[in-house]
Amino acid sequence: MSELRLEELSASNIVAANTLTLKPGQEQFVAPVSHSIAEAYVNPATAWPRVVLEDDEVVGFIMGNFDPDAQEDIFRGCIWRMNVAADAQGHGVGRFAVRALADEARSRGFDRITVIFEPGEAGPAAFFERIGFEQIGETPYGETIAALAL
């Protein structure tokens, strides 16, 4: 059985992260990793971009935002982006990534993390519910806001 590990986004893994392929229909629910990379370097003090590796292959990407001073509390400790390669979905990669982000949030003194996602049949709602997120609201654009107590 392969082991998963987390690495900071770097020059050695950025291309693999940027070329993760999702299952058909999932692209509409998440921005490309390249958008996250740009955001991470615009907000380096609060962004937390990481890749998930299985053996030496990049199989996932997660970016958190940790900003205890954010005006809106839903953006203080949150999952900003998450992508899991199509052939790695259902193998614990997403759960591993979220747990790692939750551990980081806890170590920084946060008592919850949030995520915002677009509802839809091929969307991530079922995944987030399975790992313990509970819906706490909706954005003005109809996106779901969910939280996980730490």
BELSUL-V640547 format. One record per run of one state. SS is the DSSP state (A for helix, B for strand, O for the rest). FROM is the first residue (numbers start at 1). LEN is the number of residues. If there is no record, write none. Layout:
# BELSUL-V640547
SS_FROM_LEN / SS_FROM_LEN
This chain:
# BELSUL-V640547
O_1_3 / B_4_5 / O_9_5 / A_14_5 / O_19_8 / A_27_3 / O_30_3 / A_33_10 / O_43_4 / B_47_8 / O_55_2 / B_57_10 / O_67_6 / A_73_3 / O_76_1 / B_77_8 / O_85_1 / A_86_3 / O_89_4 / A_93_15 / O_108_4 / B_112_6 / O_118_7 / A_125_6 / O_131_3 / B_134_5 / O_139_5 / B_144_6 / O_150_1
